[in-house]
Amino acid sequence: MTYVVTENCIKCKYTDCVEVCPVDCFYVGENMLVIHPDECIDCGVCEPECPAEAILPDTESGADEWVELNRKYADEWPNITRMIAPAEDAKSFDGMEGKYDKYFSENPGEGN
């Protein structure tokens, strides 16, 4: 099992989860985070820390489609190990449906 970041992270990009990760397996894109599924140790400490509830175990319904997206972009985007400010308008995007099709960006963010 691994944990994955799902659609609700897009345009929110809260990094509370990054701060608690013991193995630094988060990677940052322009408008979302991903978890490298081969680096994740399945500890689960990140899941309850996500204000947008965008982190799920890959065994949860619907999470399996996010495993490959997380893997792909974890290999392309920079590592992030410390908390940064969320998107300024994060609250207005939290819970919005269809964010992947409307807003997902393949561009990397800035790691730290």
Buried (B, 14 or more C-beta within 10 A) or exposed (E): EBBBBBBBBBBBBBBBBBBEBEEEBBBBBBBBBBBBBEBBEEEEEBBEBBBBEBBBBBEBEEBEEBBEBBBEBBEEBEBBBEBBEBBEEBEEBBEBEEBBEEBBEEEBBEBE
